[in-house]
Amino acid sequence: MTRPASTAGDRDETRGAGKDDVFRYVIGYKGDKRSRDALRLGIAMASAFGAELEVVCVLRVDEPYLPVYPPVGDVTPMLRRQANEWLQEALDVVPADVVARGHIRTSTSVAGGLLAAVTEFDATLVVVGAASGKYTAKFSVGPVTDTLLHRAGVPVALAPRGYKGVTAIQRIYAGIGMRPGGHRIMREAREAAYRSGLELDLVSFLPLDHVQGEATEAIAKVEENLQGDAKEIGAQVPVSVKVARGKTLKKAIASVDWQPDAVFLIGSSRLAGDRQIFLGTTAIRMLRHLPIPMVVLPMRASSAEEES
């Protein structure tokens, strides 16, 4: 199934996308390994949540008054041909039952181009892959991802390095914190479970090196809170709870029997502004050890807005 890519001037097919009831995900793509990881994650999530994909290749353009040395002439046509080839390769991978479109956009920064695409298509999610480099961790946050995590007003999905994504997402994990504001994630987790019909796991991480007093009391209290959260979600979807505990956060994460075809939802730090994302220190530490994709949710203005 061949689906042509659109260029920056092709607005008729894509302008206004997302103004209906269809969810649309923006996938950052430039033909490399991390782009393919992001594409596989986008396909897996779109298959589970009934979304459409807007695969976007952002071509960087220099500032108009910035001189280039040495002069190389206009390489735009060559870059566009390469971008079209990348996008066609991407669209050829997308299964026929997932709607996908390819787009070339220009911007002074890749992150800026992706954020503009989110607005253009009224997208509900942006998907990127891990930064390249020689790292042992599955995740590494590069400049593009770092900018998205601080400026995006929609959730940002991070694909781990080497993500296979051979099937649709089968399970949702939601990280529920015990601090004030930690329950902001409940609304998004509930809606995702309702929309997909997937089982939802509410997980709280309890590093025992941070626990004061008896560990059994702390575990029981956290579990009681999670059980209360599960009751709030209702009986429409199956919900389970788990207190992931270990001597350290790394060991607590390792104690979870993570299903490979799943995503982990986590809220932004309380330092984030309204409808903004700010990756907290715990989430950053989790990225070093989490074996499945992470979806970072933006902050909401208030609990009242969440219920509106």
Secondary structure, DSSP 8 states (H G I E B T S, - for coil): ----EE-TT--TTTTTTTSSS--EEEEE--SSHHHHHHHHHHHHHHHHHT-EEEEEEEEE---TT---SS-----HHHHHHHHHHHHHHHHHHS-TTS-EEEEEEEESSHHHHHHHHHHHTT-SEEEEE---SS-SSS----HHHHHHHHH-SS-EEEE-TT----S---EEEEE--SSTTGGGHHHHHHHHHHHH--EEEEEEEEEGGG--S-HHHHHHHHHHHHHHHHHHH-SSS-EEEEEEEESSHHHHHHTS---SSEEEEEE--TT--TT-----HHHHHHHTT--S-EEEE---S-HHHHH-
